[in-house]
């Protein structure tokens, strides 16, 4: 459903948020290792997240990636999905047909619209803080 980059972006943001809850910053290698992701790929994903102000980065000996309290409260999953995958998930056809619409629907159009609406609601209401808190408590996991 999401691109591989978006999946890594969500996981990276949750990991960074989790560390930020404890006032810690993390470097690129730490994030890549935590996600079992190649460093170069992780770097590109983190650059996108930083560019869209989903995460912050600092330079120097006390540098690294982090999220401010404001970011932790405000950033929702929809922000990460939009930054990396755009808004196609909200408007695209479930089968990838370019001309699918309610007047000329594909065979799964109406079922997919229902699922897409539920997905949109979840992405718009789920904060990074809530996901990071669940991960910190061991309720959810970022890797297996």
C-alpha positions as CSV (number, residue, x, y, z in Angstrom):
1,X,0.0,0.0,0.0
2,X,2.8,2.4,0.9
3,X,6.1,2.6,-0.9
4,X,9.2,1.0,0.7
5,X,10.5,4.5,1.3
6,X,7.3,5.5,3.1
7,X,7.4,2.4,5.3
8,X,11.0,3.3,6.3
9,X,10.0,6.9,6.8
10,X,7.2,6.0,9.2
11,X,9.4,3.6,11.1
12,X,12.3,6.2,11.2
13,X,10.0,8.9,12.4
14,X,8.6,6.7,15.2
15,X,12.1,5.6,16.2
16,X,13.4,9.2,16.3
17,X,10.2,10.3,18.2
18,X,10.7,7.5,20.7
19,X,14.3,8.7,21.4
20,X,13.1,12.3,21.5
21,X,10.6,11.5,24.2
22,X,13.7,10.8,26.3
23,X,15.4,14.0,25.1
24,X,17.9,12.0,23.0
25,X,19.2,12.7,19.5
26,X,20.2,9.8,17.2
27,X,22.6,9.7,14.3
28,X,22.1,8.2,10.8
29,X,23.8,4.9,11.6
30,X,21.8,4.4,14.7
31,X,18.5,4.9,12.8
32,X,19.6,2.7,9.9
33,X,20.7,-0.1,12.4
34,X,17.4,0.2,14.3
35,X,15.4,-0.2,11.1
36,X,17.6,-2.8,9.4
37,X,17.8,-0.4,6.5
38,X,20.8,0.5,4.3
39,X,22.5,3.7,5.5
40,X,22.4,5.4,2.1
41,X,18.7,4.6,1.7
42,X,17.9,5.8,5.3
43,X,19.8,9.0,4.6
44,X,17.6,9.8,1.6
45,X,14.4,9.1,3.6
46,X,15.6,11.2,6.5
47,X,16.5,14.1,4.2
48,X,12.9,14.1,2.9
49,X,11.5,14.1,6.4
50,X,13.9,16.9,7.5
51,X,13.1,18.9,4.4
52,X,9.3,18.7,5.2
53,X,10.0,19.6,8.9
54,X,8.7,16.3,10.2
55,X,12.0,15.7,11.9
56,X,14.8,18.1,12.8
57,X,18.6,17.6,12.5
58,X,21.5,19.3,14.3
59,X,25.1,19.4,13.4
60,X,28.2,19.0,15.6
61,X,29.1,16.8,18.5
62,X,25.6,17.1,20.1
63,X,23.9,16.8,16.7
64,X,21.7,14.2,15.3
65,X,18.0,13.7,14.4
66,X,15.3,14.6,16.8
67,X,11.7,15.8,17.1
68,X,10.7,18.8,19.2
69,X,7.7,18.6,21.5
70,X,5.8,20.6,19.0
71,X,6.6,18.1,16.2
72,X,5.7,15.2,18.5
73,X,2.3,16.7,19.1
74,X,1.6,17.9,15.6
75,X,3.0,15.4,13.2
76,X,0.6,12.7,12.1
77,X,1.1,9.7,9.8
78,X,-0.6,11.7,6.9
79,X,2.3,14.1,7.0
80,X,4.9,11.4,6.4
81,X,2.8,9.7,3.7
82,X,2.3,13.0,1.9
83,X,6.0,13.9,2.2
84,X,7.2,10.6,0.7
85,X,4.4,9.2,-1.4
86,X,2.3,12.2,-2.1
87,X,-1.5,12.1,-2.0
88,X,-2.1,9.4,-4.6
89,X,-3.3,7.0,-1.9
90,X,-6.3,9.3,-1.4
91,X,-7.2,9.6,-5.0
92,X,-5.9,6.6,-6.9
93,X,-7.7,3.6,-8.2
94,X,-7.3,0.3,-6.2
95,X,-6.3,-1.4,-9.4
96,X,-4.2,1.4,-10.7
97,X,-6.5,2.3,-13.6
98,X,-6.1,6.0,-14.7
99,X,-9.7,6.5,-15.7
100,X,-11.5,4.9,-12.8
101,X,-14.2,7.0,-11.1
102,X,-17.7,6.6,-9.7
103,X,-19.3,7.1,-13.2
104,X,-17.0,4.4,-14.8
105,X,-15.8,2.3,-11.8
106,X,-13.3,-0.5,-11.9
107,X,-14.4,-3.8,-10.4
108,X,-13.3,-2.9,-6.9
109,X,-14.0,0.8,-6.9
110,X,-16.7,1.1,-4.3
111,X,-15.1,-1.4,-1.9
112,X,-11.7,0.4,-2.3
113,X,-13.3,3.8,-1.7
114,X,-14.6,2.6,1.6
115,X,-11.2,1.2,2.7
116,X,-9.4,4.3,1.4
117,X,-11.7,6.5,3.6
118,X,-10.9,4.5,6.7
119,X,-7.2,4.6,5.9
120,X,-7.4,8.4,5.4
121,X,-9.1,8.8,8.8
122,X,-6.4,6.6,10.5
123,X,-3.6,8.6,8.9
124,X,-5.1,11.9,9.8
125,X,-5.7,11.0,13.5
126,X,-2.7,9.0,14.4
127,X,0.1,11.1,15.9
128,X,3.8,10.1,15.9
129,X,3.8,10.7,19.7
130,X,1.2,8.0,20.2
131,X,3.1,5.5,18.0
132,X,6.4,6.3,19.8
133,X,4.8,5.9,23.2
134,X,3.4,2.5,22.2
135,X,6.8,1.4,20.9
136,X,8.5,2.7,24.1
137,X,6.1,0.6,26.2
138,X,6.8,-2.5,24.1
139,X,3.1,-2.6,22.9
140,X,4.3,-2.2,19.3
141,X,7.5,-2.9,17.4
142,X,9.6,-1.3,14.7
143,X,11.3,-4.5,13.6
144,X,11.0,-8.2,14.2
